[in-house]
Amino acid sequence: MDEDINIDDFLTKTGTYGWFQKRIYIFVCLVAMAACTQSFIQVFIAGQGDHWCKVSQWENDTCDFTNVSAAECRDLKRLLSTPPNKDNTLRSCTKFNLTGVELKTVYEDNATQYDVIDCDEGWYFDNSVFRSTLTEDWSLVCDDYYIPNVLQSIYMAGYFGGSIIYGSLADRFGRYYILLFCSFSAGGLGILSALSPNVYIYGVLKFLTGLSVNGSLLVGFVLGTELVPPQARVLFGVALWYACVLSYFLLPGLARIIPSWRWIIGICSSLFFTLIPGIWLISESPRWLLTKKRRQAAEKIMRKIAEMNGKELTEETYSRVKDDVRSKFYLLWAIVRYCQSRGQHLRLVLFIRCCRDVVLRSLYPSHESIWQEVVHSVLLIFSRIRLLCNHFCTTMCVGFCSAAARIGGVVAPLILVLERAWPSLPMICFSFSSLLAGCLVFILPETKGKRMPDTIQESIDLKKTTEKV
């Protein structure tokens, strides 16, 4: 009697790079592109250009007492109304108290005789670099300069929550439905954030958007990985992140063409709706269905995979696929408990992945700055992680590392001002932490061509096993 086979064996029999897998990845990559634009869109919609204080009584003055152009008149108004710094650069947050004083009078007299006050009438903004930003619309400069960074941290906090919440939901309700829900909710919430009347509503919507965005990216990655055999896993996994890189190339061009920050958010958010055809073209993971003892539904999808990939398999092949995929998927609390007794290697793998992801994610939102207080915070977070472990399961192992990656994303925007203490400190710290993370990666086991581990013991034995598919 022939031996049972697992889902990886079955996927290998249906073809390594079949049309079924390619079709799934087309949609998963589209979702990835939409998700990745949301993480970097802040650079283009909240950029802070040059700005200076308004002097309302001078707004209609055309400088007719001098022979200058309109642009030169604007520069003259700024020069006459703004106190200089010690290095002769003009300040951005203070002005001379020129209430009731005409422009011509200040031009002819010495402006330094007037008192210096804070901007009390708003600001003018230089639009040569950023034509329209939320920073300008909501005057998030001077005393409120930190708010755009807080908004990005709020978004990344939602990103962090999405790793935990939707990873758990995907294990409970399936990858297909959670992927669709996350993608469409991310698109809808993103469009609503573009319509925000103030910064407070915008912050709430960005948090909710972050939840759904990371949910769509995380669940899409898991779904795509579970639908390909081990030989194709690396290629398809890399293709997903290449889609992210492509979005990074397209976003600056899009931001350059579109003048309004609201339209930029709206268009990038609408990319999630490219998944609409996926309602009919994407399938649930047969691996997940088998773990839920839904063999009939899993077999239906397995037949669909074989048919679309042009493979004719015997009825015996379908019946030989194990119901439990070599074992049930364990809860994350079981992994931690197992690590305490015999799984030191698995515990080390999880720790290394978390450390590496924290470093890499912190590099993305804040490539010119670094954190000093984060080291202490990260250590505290890792010491508390186990308290959460009894709530999450299989996909949550991926979500666990993804959540760790968001720690760097959350803190990075908040520590931009720390570079003022020492300009070289950011690069020194980033270089050291990246080097450490890179060295730790060499301890991880090789997974190329090997079956996907489904149990704790298989994960522990992964480093010493030589069996390949």
C-alpha positions as CSV (number, residue, x, y, z in Angstrom):
1,M,0.0,0.0,0.0
2,D,1.3,3.4,-1.0
3,E,2.3,5.8,1.8
4,D,0.4,8.9,2.6
5,I,1.7,12.2,1.2
6,N,1.5,15.7,2.6
7,I,0.4,18.9,1.0
8,D,3.9,19.9,-0.1
9,D,4.2,16.5,-2.0
10,F,0.9,17.1,-3.6
11,L,1.8,20.7,-4.7
12,T,5.1,19.3,-6.2
13,K,3.1,16.8,-8.3
14,T,0.9,19.5,-9.7
15,G,3.8,21.6,-10.9
16,T,6.3,23.9,-9.4
17,Y,5.4,27.1,-11.3
18,G,1.9,26.4,-12.4
19,W,-0.7,28.9,-13.7
20,F,-2.7,28.5,-10.5
21,Q,0.1,29.7,-8.3
22,K,1.0,32.5,-10.7
23,R,-2.5,33.8,-10.8
24,I,-2.6,33.9,-7.0
25,Y,0.6,35.7,-6.8
26,I,-0.5,38.3,-9.3
27,F,-3.2,39.4,-6.9
28,V,-1.0,39.0,-3.8
29,C,1.7,41.2,-5.4
30,L,-0.9,43.9,-6.2
31,V,-2.0,43.9,-2.6
32,A,1.7,44.1,-1.5
33,M,2.2,47.1,-3.8
34,A,-0.8,48.9,-2.3
35,A,0.3,48.0,1.2
36,C,3.8,49.2,0.8
37,T,2.9,52.5,-0.7
38,Q,0.9,53.2,2.5
39,S,4.1,52.8,4.7
40,F,6.1,55.3,2.7
41,I,3.4,57.7,1.6
42,Q,4.1,59.9,4.7
43,V,7.3,61.1,3.1
44,F,5.4,62.8,0.3
45,I,2.2,64.0,2.0
46,A,3.8,65.3,5.2
47,G,7.1,66.7,4.0
48,Q,8.1,70.0,5.6
49,G,9.4,72.6,3.2
50,D,10.7,76.0,4.0
51,H,8.2,78.2,5.8
52,W,8.0,81.6,7.5
53,C,5.6,83.8,9.5
54,K,2.7,85.6,7.8
55,V,2.3,89.3,8.1
56,S,-1.3,89.7,7.0
57,Q,-1.3,93.5,6.4
58,W,1.4,93.1,3.8
59,E,-0.3,90.3,1.7
60,N,-1.7,92.7,-0.9
61,D,1.4,94.9,-1.1
62,T,3.0,94.7,-4.5
63,C,6.3,96.4,-3.6
64,D,5.5,99.2,-6.1
65,F,8.1,101.4,-4.3
66,T,10.8,99.2,-5.8
67,N,11.4,97.7,-9.2
68,V,11.1,94.0,-8.3
69,S,9.2,91.0,-9.6
70,A,6.4,89.3,-7.7
71,A,8.8,86.5,-6.6
72,E,11.3,89.0,-5.5
73,C,8.7,91.0,-3.6
74,R,7.7,87.8,-1.7
75,D,11.4,87.3,-0.7
76,L,11.7,91.0,0.3
77,K,8.7,90.7,2.6
78,R,10.2,87.7,4.2
79,L,13.6,89.3,4.7
80,L,12.1,92.4,6.2
81,S,9.7,90.6,8.6
82,T,11.9,87.7,9.8
83,P,14.7,87.9,12.4
84,P,18.0,86.2,11.4
85,N,19.7,83.4,13.2
86,K,23.3,83.8,14.3
87,D,24.5,82.2,11.0
88,N,22.4,84.8,9.1
89,T,19.8,82.2,8.1
90,L,16.2,83.4,8.5
91,R,14.1,82.0,11.3
92,S,10.9,80.0,10.6
93,C,8.9,80.4,13.8
94,T,9.3,84.0,14.8
95,K,8.9,87.4,13.2
96,F,9.2,91.1,14.0
97,N,6.1,92.7,15.6
98,L,5.0,94.8,12.7
99,T,1.4,95.3,13.6
100,G,0.2,98.5,11.8
101,V,3.6,99.1,10.2
102,E,3.7,99.5,6.4
103,L,6.1,97.5,4.2
104,K,7.6,100.6,2.8
105,T,8.3,102.0,6.2
106,V,10.2,98.9,7.3
107,Y,12.1,98.9,4.0
108,E,13.3,102.4,4.6
109,D,14.1,101.9,8.3
110,N,16.0,99.3,10.3
111,A,13.7,96.3,11.1
112,T,15.8,95.2,14.0
113,Q,14.3,98.0,16.1
114,Y,11.0,96.0,16.4
115,D,10.3,93.3,19.0
116,V,10.5,89.6,18.1
117,I,7.3,87.6,18.6
118,D,6.1,84.1,17.7
119,C,4.1,83.6,14.5
120,D,0.5,84.6,15.4
121,E,-1.1,84.7,12.0
122,G,0.0,81.5,10.4
123,W,2.7,80.7,7.9
124,Y,3.7,81.0,4.3
125,F,5.1,77.8,2.7
126,D,7.6,77.3,-0.1
127,N,5.9,74.9,-2.5
128,S,8.9,74.3,-4.8
129,V,9.5,70.9,-3.3
130,F,6.2,69.8,-1.8
131,R,3.3,71.4,-3.6
132,S,0.6,70.3,-1.2
133,T,1.1,68.6,2.2
134,L,-1.0,68.0,5.3
135,T,1.8,69.8,7.2
136,E,0.9,72.9,5.3
137,D,-2.9,72.5,5.4
138,W,-2.9,71.9,9.2
139,S,0.1,74.2,10.0
140,L,2.1,71.4,11.7
141,V,5.3,73.4,12.1
142,C,7.2,75.1,14.9
143,D,5.6,74.0,18.2
144,D,3.6,71.3,16.3
145,Y,6.5,70.1,14.2
146,Y,6.5,66.7,15.8
147,I,2.9,65.8,15.0
148,P,3.7,64.3,11.5
149,N,6.1,62.0,13.2
150,V,3.5,61.1,15.8
151,L,1.0,60.4,13.0
152,Q,3.5,58.0,11.4
153,S,4.0,56.2,14.7
154,I,0.3,55.9,15.1
155,Y,0.1,54.3,11.7
156,M,2.9,51.9,12.6
157,A,1.2,51.1,15.9
158,G,-1.8,50.0,13.8
159,Y,0.6,48.0,11.7
160,F,1.8,46.3,14.9
161,G,-1.7,45.5,15.9
162,G,-2.5,44.1,12.5
163,S,0.2,41.5,12.8
164,I,-1.4,40.2,16.0
165,I,-5.1,40.5,15.3
166,Y,-5.3,39.4,11.7
167,G,-2.7,36.7,12.1
168,S,-4.9,35.1,14.7
169,L,-8.1,35.7,12.7
170,A,-6.5,34.1,9.6
171,D,-5.8,31.0,11.5
172,R,-9.3,30.8,12.8
173,F,-11.4,31.9,9.8
174,G,-9.1,31.2,6.9
175,R,-6.7,33.2,4.7
176,Y,-9.1,33.9,1.9
177,Y,-11.7,35.8,3.8
178,I,-9.3,37.7,6.0
179,L,-7.2,38.8,3.0
180,L,-10.3,40.1,1.2
181,F,-11.5,41.9,4.4
182,C,-8.2,43.5,5.1
183,S,-7.6,44.6,1.6
184,F,-11.0,46.2,1.1
185,S,-11.1,47.8,4.5
186,A,-7.5,49.2,4.0
187,G,-8.7,50.8,0.7
188,G,-11.8,52.2,2.2
189,L,-10.2,53.5,5.4
190,G,-7.3,55.0,3.3
191,I,-9.8,56.9,1.2
192,L,-11.6,58.2,4.2
193,S,-8.3,59.4,5.7
194,A,-7.8,61.5,2.6
195,L,-11.1,63.2,3.4
196,S,-10.2,64.0,7.0
197,P,-11.2,67.5,8.1
198,N,-8.5,67.6,10.9
199,V,-5.5,65.9,12.2
200,Y,-7.3,64.1,15.0
201,I,-9.7,62.2,12.7
202,Y,-6.8,61.6,10.3
203,G,-4.8,60.0,13.1
204,V,-7.6,57.6,14.1
205,L,-8.2,56.6,10.5
206,K,-4.4,56.1,9.9
207,F,-4.3,53.7,12.9
208,L,-7.2,51.7,11.5
209,T,-5.7,51.7,8.1
210,G,-2.4,50.4,9.5
211,L,-4.3,47.5,11.1
212,S,-5.8,46.5,7.8
213,V,-2.7,47.2,5.6
214,N,-0.4,44.9,7.6
215,G,-3.2,42.3,7.8
216,S,-3.5,42.2,4.0
217,L,0.3,42.0,3.5
218,L,0.8,39.4,6.2
219,V,-2.1,37.1,5.2
220,G,-1.3,37.5,1.5
221,F,2.2,36.4,2.2
222,V,1.1,33.3,4.2
223,L,-1.5,32.4,1.6
224,G,1.0,32.6,-1.3
225,T,3.5,30.6,0.6
226,E,1.1,27.8,1.5
227,L,0.0,27.4,-2.2
228,V,3.5,26.8,-3.6
229,P,5.8,23.8,-3.2
230,P,9.1,24.2,-1.4
231,Q,11.1,24.5,-4.6
232,A,9.2,27.6,-5.6
233,R,8.8,29.2,-2.2
234,V,11.9,31.4,-2.4
235,L,11.1,32.7,-5.8
236,F,7.5,33.5,-5.0
237,G,8.4,35.0,-1.6
238,V,11.0,37.2,-3.2
239,A,8.6,38.2,-5.9
240,L,6.3,39.6,-3.2
241,W,8.9,41.9,-1.9
242,Y,10.0,42.9,-5.4
243,A,6.4,44.2,-5.8
244,C,7.0,46.3,-2.7
245,V,10.2,47.7,-4.2
246,L,8.4,48.5,-7.4
247,S,5.8,50.5,-5.5
248,Y,8.7,52.5,-3.9
249,F,9.9,53.4,-7.4
250,L,6.4,54.4,-8.5
251,L,5.4,56.4,-5.5
252,P,7.8,59.4,-6.0
253,G,6.6,59.8,-9.6
254,L,3.0,59.6,-8.6
255,A,3.6,62.2,-5.9
256,R,5.4,64.4,-8.4
257,I,2.5,64.3,-10.9
258,I,-0.4,64.7,-8.5
259,P,-0.5,68.1,-6.8
260,S,-2.8,67.3,-3.8
261,W,-1.8,65.1,-0.8
262,R,-5.4,64.0,-0.5
263,W,-5.4,62.7,-4.0
264,I,-2.2,60.9,-3.5
265,I,-3.6,59.0,-0.5
266,G,-6.9,58.3,-2.4
267,I,-5.2,56.9,-5.5
268,C,-2.7,54.8,-3.5
269,S,-5.6,53.5,-1.3
270,S,-7.7,52.6,-4.3
271,L,-5.0,50.2,-5.4
272,F,-6.4,47.7,-2.9
273,F,-9.5,47.4,-5.0
274,T,-7.5,45.8,-7.7
275,L,-8.2,42.7,-5.7
276,I,-11.9,42.7,-6.6
277,P,-11.4,40.1,-9.4
278,G,-9.7,38.0,-6.8
279,I,-13.0,37.4,-5.1
280,W,-13.6,34.8,-7.9
281,L,-10.0,34.0,-8.8
282,I,-8.3,33.5,-5.4
283,S,-8.8,30.3,-3.5
284,E,-8.5,29.3,0.2
285,S,-5.3,27.5,1.3
286,P,-5.9,23.7,1.2
287,R,-3.3,23.4,3.9
288,W,-5.4,25.4,6.2
289,L,-8.5,23.5,5.3
290,L,-6.9,20.2,6.0
291,T,-5.8,21.5,9.5
292,K,-9.5,22.3,10.1
293,K,-10.6,18.8,9.0
294,R,-12.4,20.3,6.0
295,R,-11.2,17.6,3.7
296,Q,-14.0,17.9,1.1
297,A,-13.3,21.7,0.6
298,A,-9.6,21.1,0.5
299,E,-9.9,18.3,-2.1
300,K,-12.0,20.6,-4.3
301,I,-9.3,23.2,-4.3
302,M,-6.6,20.5,-4.9
303,R,-8.5,19.3,-7.9
304,K,-8.7,22.9,-9.1
305,I,-5.0,23.3,-8.7
306,A,-4.2,20.2,-10.7
307,E,-6.7,21.1,-13.5
308,M,-5.4,24.7,-13.9
309,N,-1.8,23.5,-13.9
310,G,-2.6,20.9,-16.6
311,K,-1.9,17.9,-14.4
312,E,-4.0,14.7,-14.4
313,L,-3.7,12.9,-11.0
314,T,-5.3,9.7,-9.9
315,E,-8.1,9.5,-7.4
316,E,-5.7,7.6,-5.2
317,T,-3.4,10.7,-5.1
318,Y,-6.1,12.9,-3.6
319,S,-7.1,10.2,-1.0
320,R,-3.5,9.8,0.1
321,V,-3.1,13.4,1.2
322,K,-3.0,13.5,4.9
323,D,-6.0,15.1,6.7
324,D,-3.9,16.6,9.4
325,V,-0.9,17.8,7.2
326,R,1.5,15.6,9.2
327,S,0.1,17.0,12.5
328,K,-2.1,19.7,13.8
329,F,-0.9,23.3,14.0
330,Y,0.2,24.1,17.5
331,L,-0.7,27.2,19.5
332,L,2.1,29.6,20.0
333,W,1.9,29.0,23.8
334,A,2.7,25.4,23.1
335,I,5.8,26.5,21.2
336,V,7.0,28.6,24.1
337,R,6.3,25.7,26.6
338,Y,8.2,23.3,24.3
339,C,11.1,25.8,24.1
340,Q,11.4,25.8,27.8
341,S,12.0,22.1,28.0
342,R,13.8,21.1,24.8
343,G,13.5,23.8,22.2
344,Q,16.4,26.1,22.8
345,H,17.1,26.2,19.1
346,L,13.6,27.2,18.2
347,R,13.6,29.9,20.9
348,L,16.8,31.2,19.5
349,V,15.4,31.3,16.0
350,L,12.4,33.3,17.1
351,F,14.6,35.7,19.1
352,I,17.0,36.3,16.1
353,R,14.1,36.8,13.7
354,C,12.6,39.4,16.1
355,C,15.9,41.2,16.6
356,R,16.5,41.3,12.9
357,D,13.0,42.5,12.0
358,V,13.2,45.3,14.7
359,V,16.4,46.6,13.1
360,L,15.3,46.4,9.5
361,R,11.9,48.0,10.1
362,S,13.5,50.9,12.1
363,L,15.7,51.6,9.1
364,Y,12.7,52.2,6.7
365,P,10.7,55.1,8.3
366,S,13.8,56.9,9.6
367,H,16.8,56.4,7.4
368,E,18.6,59.4,8.7
369,S,18.1,59.0,12.4
370,I,18.4,56.6,15.3
371,W,17.1,55.8,18.7
372,Q,18.8,55.9,22.0
373,E,16.0,55.1,24.5
374,V,14.7,52.3,22.2
375,V,17.3,49.7,23.4
376,H,15.8,49.7,26.9
377,S,12.3,49.7,25.5
378,V,12.9,46.7,23.2
379,L,14.4,44.7,26.0
380,L,11.3,45.3,28.1
381,I,9.1,44.4,25.2
382,F,10.8,41.1,24.7
383,S,10.6,40.3,28.4
384,R,6.8,40.7,28.2
385,I,6.2,39.0,24.8
386,R,5.6,35.6,26.5
387,L,2.6,37.1,28.3
388,L,0.8,37.3,25.0
389,C,1.8,34.0,23.6
390,N,-1.2,32.0,24.8
391,H,-3.5,33.9,22.5
392,F,-2.0,33.2,19.1
393,C,-1.5,30.3,16.7
394,T,0.1,29.2,13.5
395,T,0.1,32.2,11.2
396,M,0.8,34.1,14.4
397,C,4.3,32.7,14.3
398,V,4.7,34.8,11.2
399,G,2.7,37.6,12.7
400,F,4.9,37.4,15.9
401,C,8.0,38.3,13.9
402,S,6.1,40.8,11.8
403,A,4.9,42.5,15.0
404,A,8.4,42.6,16.3
405,A,9.4,44.4,13.1
406,R,6.9,47.1,13.8
407,I,8.6,48.1,17.0
408,G,11.3,49.8,15.0
409,G,8.6,51.3,12.8
410,V,6.7,52.7,15.7
411,V,9.7,54.3,17.5
412,A,11.7,55.5,14.6
413,P,9.5,58.5,13.6
414,L,9.5,59.7,17.3
415,I,13.2,59.9,17.7
416,L,14.1,62.1,14.7
417,V,15.0,65.0,16.9
418,L,17.6,62.9,18.7
419,E,20.0,63.4,15.8
420,R,20.4,67.0,16.9
421,A,22.4,65.7,19.9
422,W,25.1,64.3,17.6
423,P,24.7,64.1,13.8
424,S,26.9,61.0,13.5
425,L,25.0,59.0,16.2
426,P,22.2,57.7,13.9
427,M,24.5,56.1,11.4
428,I,26.8,54.6,14.1
429,C,23.9,53.0,15.9
430,F,22.2,51.7,12.7
431,S,25.5,50.3,11.4
432,F,26.2,48.4,14.7
433,S,22.7,47.1,15.1
434,S,22.5,46.0,11.4
435,L,25.9,44.2,11.7
436,L,24.7,42.4,14.8
437,A,21.5,41.3,13.1
438,G,23.4,40.2,10.1
439,C,25.7,38.0,12.2
440,L,22.8,36.4,14.1
441,V,21.2,35.4,10.8
442,F,24.0,32.9,10.2
443,I,22.7,30.8,13.2
444,L,19.3,30.3,11.5
445,P,18.6,26.9,9.7
446,E,18.6,26.6,5.9
447,T,15.1,26.1,4.5
448,K,15.9,25.9,0.8
449,G,14.1,23.0,-0.8
450,K,12.9,21.5,2.5
451,R,9.4,20.7,3.5
452,M,7.6,23.4,5.4
453,P,7.6,22.3,9.1
454,D,4.2,21.9,10.6
455,T,5.0,20.8,14.2
456,I,7.2,22.1,16.9
457,Q,9.6,19.1,16.7
458,E,9.9,19.5,12.9
459,S,10.9,23.2,13.4
460,I,13.5,22.2,15.9
461,D,14.9,19.4,13.7
462,L,14.9,21.6,10.6
463,K,18.6,22.6,11.1
464,K,19.8,19.0,11.1
465,T,17.5,17.4,8.6
466,T,18.8,16.9,5.0
467,E,15.6,15.7,3.5
468,K,14.4,17.7,0.6
469,V,11.4,17.7,-1.7
